[in-house]
Amino acid sequence: MPSPPDTVRHGDPVPAVAQAAASLAGAARTLAPCAPVRALFDEGDVESAYAVQQFNVRRALAAGRRITGRKIGLTSPAVQRQLGVDQPDFGALFADMAVPDGGQVSAGRLLQPKVEAEVALVLGADLPYEVCTVADVLRAGEFVLPALEIVDSRVAEWDISLVDTVADNASSGLYVLGGTPVPLTRLDVRALTMTMTRNGEQVSVGTGADCLGSPLNAATWLASTLAMRGDPLRAGDVVLTGALGPMAPAAPGDVFEARIPELGSVRVGFATEGDNR
């Protein structure tokens, strides 16, 4: 991954990048949410926000963590309008963020988790094209799986702007993949339907078309964006393509399950204190 820039705005050094990165990393380490970091930057300074994200990603890699793919956020037009943006964002997925299908999230592992259902795409080939097409994604995509993304924010009370969420690795937390791969070419992912329950009660519904018109559109945007940044998607990468419906908050003892008839189901629980396994 390219080194984060140490200058923006007229070539002046920006210690704010390191300060924001330290604040977010400290919140993750201590499980004590921090104040928003947007006050350290000009309004809407997304490039500095990505520099913060890259700073902490490089720190994680240096500590021995392994990137397994990327997540796409802000695929909902309503959320884009709320944050005043017209495109998604992205963050890194690490191997230690993966939770087994049917597994439990230990109590105290996350700060303020919420759950959303998605389509996960696993690549069988690189996508190095700065102008990527849906056809390129279809050729490179090996299979898809149902997925749950457990989003989290290191910023207190989810008081986030676009700058805050980008800097905070696109509010990544953990992710869960279903266990039965389905070849991408056998599906119309735009027509997929999703229902997510919490403790057996429906909390979210949606379709593939609710994710930027199609999860393939989201993956195409990500592939082009990363290639332009010199860090393209590679064979074997997992891509969480974005929420198919609204997210729902999670509390200890909750069990979430998402069902996508053409893909199957995926499930995760949240342990209570004393029930960590």
C-alpha positions as CSV (number, residue, x, y, z in Angstrom):
1,M,0.0,0.0,0.0
2,P,1.4,3.4,-0.8
3,S,2.8,5.5,2.0
4,P,0.4,8.1,3.4
5,P,1.3,11.6,2.2
6,D,3.1,13.6,4.9
7,T,2.0,16.9,3.2
8,V,-1.2,18.3,1.9
9,R,-2.3,21.9,1.4
10,H,0.5,23.9,-0.1
11,G,3.2,21.4,0.9
12,D,3.0,22.1,4.7
13,P,3.5,19.1,6.9
14,V,0.4,17.8,8.5
15,P,1.0,16.4,12.0
16,A,-2.8,16.2,12.3
17,V,-2.6,13.0,10.3
18,A,-0.5,11.3,12.9
19,Q,-2.6,12.8,15.7
20,A,-5.8,11.6,14.3
21,A,-4.3,8.1,13.6
22,A,-3.1,7.9,17.2
23,S,-6.5,9.0,18.6
24,L,-8.4,6.3,16.6
25,A,-5.8,3.6,17.3
26,G,-5.9,4.4,21.0
27,A,-9.7,4.2,21.1
28,A,-9.5,0.7,19.4
29,R,-6.9,-0.4,21.9
30,T,-8.5,0.9,25.1
31,L,-12.1,0.4,24.0
32,A,-12.7,4.0,25.0
33,P,-14.3,6.0,22.2
34,C,-12.6,9.2,21.1
35,A,-13.8,12.6,19.9
36,P,-14.4,13.1,16.2
37,V,-11.2,13.7,14.3
38,R,-12.7,16.0,11.7
39,A,-11.8,19.1,13.6
40,L,-8.1,18.4,12.8
41,F,-8.7,18.9,9.1
42,D,-10.5,21.2,6.6
43,E,-14.1,20.4,6.1
44,G,-14.5,17.6,3.6
45,D,-10.7,16.8,3.4
46,V,-11.1,13.2,2.3
47,E,-7.6,12.8,1.1
48,S,-6.2,13.6,4.6
49,A,-8.8,11.2,6.0
50,Y,-7.5,8.4,3.7
51,A,-3.9,9.3,4.8
52,V,-5.0,8.7,8.4
53,Q,-6.5,5.3,7.4
54,Q,-3.4,4.3,5.5
55,F,-1.2,5.4,8.4
56,N,-3.0,2.9,10.7
57,V,-3.2,0.2,8.0
58,R,0.6,0.4,7.6
59,R,1.0,0.2,11.4
60,A,-1.2,-2.9,11.5
61,L,0.8,-4.6,8.7
62,A,4.0,-3.8,10.5
63,A,2.5,-5.5,13.6
64,G,2.0,-8.7,11.6
65,R,-1.7,-8.4,10.6
66,R,-2.7,-9.5,7.1
67,I,-5.0,-7.8,4.7
68,T,-7.7,-10.2,3.2
69,G,-9.6,-7.7,1.2
70,R,-11.6,-4.5,1.3
71,K,-15.0,-3.3,2.4
72,I,-17.2,-0.7,0.6
73,G,-19.2,1.7,2.6
74,L,-21.7,4.5,2.0
75,T,-23.5,2.6,-0.8
76,S,-26.9,3.8,0.4
77,P,-28.1,7.0,-1.4
78,A,-29.8,8.0,1.9
79,V,-26.6,7.8,3.9
80,Q,-24.7,9.5,1.1
81,R,-27.1,12.4,1.3
82,Q,-26.8,12.5,5.1
83,L,-23.0,12.9,4.9
84,G,-23.1,15.2,1.8
85,V,-21.2,12.9,-0.5
86,D,-21.9,11.4,-4.0
87,Q,-19.7,8.3,-3.9
88,P,-18.9,5.4,-1.5
89,D,-15.8,5.0,0.6
90,F,-13.6,2.0,1.4
91,G,-11.6,0.4,4.2
92,A,-9.3,-2.6,4.7
93,L,-10.3,-6.0,5.9
94,F,-7.8,-8.0,8.0
95,A,-7.7,-11.7,8.7
96,D,-8.2,-11.2,12.4
97,M,-11.5,-9.4,11.6
98,A,-13.1,-12.6,10.3
99,V,-15.6,-14.4,12.5
100,P,-16.8,-18.0,11.6
101,D,-20.3,-18.4,10.4
102,G,-22.4,-19.2,13.5
103,G,-19.6,-18.0,15.8
104,Q,-19.7,-15.5,18.6
105,V,-18.2,-12.0,19.0
106,S,-16.6,-11.8,22.5
107,A,-18.1,-9.4,24.9
108,G,-16.0,-6.2,25.0
109,R,-14.3,-6.8,21.7
110,L,-16.0,-3.9,20.0
111,L,-17.1,-0.5,21.1
112,Q,-20.6,0.2,19.6
113,P,-21.3,-2.5,17.0
114,K,-24.0,-2.5,14.4
115,V,-24.8,-5.3,11.9
116,E,-25.7,-5.1,8.2
117,A,-26.1,-7.8,5.5
118,E,-24.1,-7.8,2.3
119,V,-23.0,-9.8,-0.7
120,A,-19.3,-10.8,-0.4
121,L,-17.4,-11.2,-3.7
122,V,-14.2,-13.3,-3.7
123,L,-11.8,-12.6,-6.6
124,G,-10.1,-15.3,-8.7
125,A,-8.0,-12.8,-10.7
126,D,-6.4,-9.4,-10.2
127,L,-8.3,-6.2,-11.1
128,P,-5.5,-3.7,-12.0
129,Y,-7.6,-1.5,-14.3
130,E,-7.9,2.2,-13.5
131,V,-11.0,2.2,-15.7
132,C,-12.7,-1.1,-14.6
133,T,-15.9,-2.4,-16.1
134,V,-18.6,-4.6,-14.8
135,A,-17.4,-7.2,-17.4
136,D,-14.0,-7.1,-15.8
137,V,-15.5,-7.8,-12.4
138,L,-17.6,-10.6,-13.8
139,R,-14.5,-12.2,-15.3
140,A,-12.4,-11.7,-12.1
141,G,-15.1,-12.7,-9.6
142,E,-14.8,-16.4,-8.7
143,F,-17.8,-16.7,-6.3
144,V,-20.1,-14.9,-3.9
145,L,-21.2,-15.6,-0.4
146,P,-23.8,-14.1,2.0
147,A,-22.1,-11.9,4.5
148,L,-22.6,-9.9,7.7
149,E,-20.5,-6.9,8.3
150,I,-20.3,-5.8,11.9
151,V,-19.5,-2.1,11.7
152,D,-18.0,-0.2,14.6
153,S,-16.9,3.3,15.2
154,R,-14.0,4.4,17.4
155,V,-15.7,7.8,17.5
156,A,-18.0,8.4,20.5
157,E,-21.8,8.1,19.9
158,W,-21.2,7.5,16.2
159,D,-20.8,11.3,15.8
160,I,-19.2,10.9,12.4
161,S,-18.8,12.9,9.2
162,L,-17.3,11.5,6.0
163,V,-13.8,12.5,7.2
164,D,-14.3,10.6,10.5
165,T,-15.5,7.4,9.0
166,V,-12.9,7.3,6.2
167,A,-10.1,8.0,8.7
168,D,-11.6,5.2,11.0
169,N,-11.1,2.6,8.3
170,A,-14.6,3.2,7.0
171,S,-16.0,2.3,10.4
172,S,-14.9,-1.4,10.0
173,G,-15.3,-3.8,12.8
174,L,-15.6,-7.5,12.0
175,Y,-17.1,-9.6,9.2
176,V,-18.8,-13.0,8.8
177,L,-18.9,-15.0,5.6
178,G,-21.4,-17.8,4.7
179,G,-20.0,-21.2,3.9
180,T,-21.4,-22.2,0.5
181,P,-19.8,-20.4,-2.4
182,V,-21.9,-19.7,-5.5
183,P,-20.3,-18.9,-8.9
184,L,-20.9,-15.2,-9.7
185,T,-21.8,-15.9,-13.3
186,R,-24.9,-18.0,-12.3
187,L,-26.5,-15.1,-10.5
188,D,-28.3,-11.8,-11.1
189,V,-26.9,-10.1,-8.0
190,R,-29.1,-7.1,-8.6
191,A,-32.2,-9.2,-8.1
192,L,-31.1,-10.9,-4.9
193,T,-33.4,-10.4,-1.9
194,M,-32.2,-10.2,1.7
195,T,-33.9,-10.5,5.1
196,M,-32.0,-10.0,8.4
197,T,-33.3,-11.0,11.8
198,R,-32.1,-10.2,15.3
199,N,-33.2,-12.8,17.8
200,G,-35.7,-14.1,15.3
201,E,-37.3,-10.8,14.6
202,Q,-36.9,-9.0,11.2
203,V,-34.8,-5.9,11.5
204,S,-33.7,-5.3,7.9
205,V,-34.7,-6.1,4.3
206,G,-33.3,-5.2,1.0
207,T,-32.2,-6.2,-2.5
208,G,-29.1,-6.2,-4.6
209,A,-30.4,-3.2,-6.4
210,D,-30.3,-1.2,-3.1
211,C,-26.5,-1.4,-3.2
212,L,-25.6,1.3,-5.8
213,G,-28.0,-0.3,-8.2
214,S,-26.0,-3.6,-8.0
215,P,-23.2,-5.0,-5.9
216,L,-21.3,-5.3,-9.2
217,N,-21.4,-1.5,-9.6
218,A,-20.0,-1.1,-6.1
219,A,-17.2,-3.6,-6.8
220,T,-16.4,-1.9,-10.1
221,W,-16.1,1.5,-8.4
222,L,-13.8,0.0,-5.7
223,A,-11.6,-1.7,-8.3
224,S,-11.1,1.5,-10.3
225,T,-10.5,3.6,-7.2
226,L,-7.9,1.3,-5.7
227,A,-6.1,0.9,-9.1
228,M,-5.9,4.6,-9.5
229,R,-4.3,4.7,-6.0
230,G,-1.7,2.2,-6.9
231,D,-3.1,-0.5,-4.6
232,P,-5.3,-2.7,-6.9
233,L,-7.5,-5.6,-5.8
234,R,-5.8,-9.0,-6.1
235,A,-6.8,-12.6,-6.7
236,G,-8.1,-14.0,-3.4
237,D,-9.3,-10.7,-2.0
238,V,-12.7,-10.6,-0.3
239,V,-14.8,-7.6,-1.2
240,L,-17.7,-6.7,1.0
241,T,-19.8,-4.9,-1.6
242,G,-22.0,-2.8,0.7
243,A,-25.2,-3.0,2.7
244,L,-28.3,-4.4,1.1
245,G,-30.5,-2.9,3.8
246,P,-30.4,-0.8,7.0
247,M,-28.0,-1.7,9.7
248,A,-29.2,-2.7,13.2
249,P,-27.4,-2.1,16.6
250,A,-26.1,-5.2,18.4
251,A,-26.1,-5.9,22.1
252,P,-24.7,-8.7,24.2
253,G,-26.9,-11.8,23.8
254,D,-28.1,-10.9,20.4
255,V,-28.1,-13.3,17.5
256,F,-28.2,-12.1,13.9
257,E,-29.0,-14.1,10.8
258,A,-29.2,-12.9,7.2
259,R,-30.9,-15.0,4.5
260,I,-30.4,-14.5,0.8
261,P,-32.4,-17.3,-0.9
262,E,-30.0,-17.7,-3.8
263,L,-26.9,-17.7,-1.5
264,G,-28.1,-19.3,1.7
265,S,-27.7,-17.8,5.2
266,V,-25.1,-16.5,7.5
267,R,-25.3,-16.1,11.3
268,V,-23.4,-14.6,14.2
269,G,-24.0,-14.1,18.0
270,F,-22.8,-11.6,20.5
271,A,-21.6,-13.1,23.8
272,T,-22.6,-11.8,27.2
273,E,-20.2,-11.1,30.0
274,G,-18.9,-14.4,31.3
275,D,-20.0,-16.2,28.2
276,N,-16.9,-15.5,26.0
277,R,-15.7,-18.7,24.3
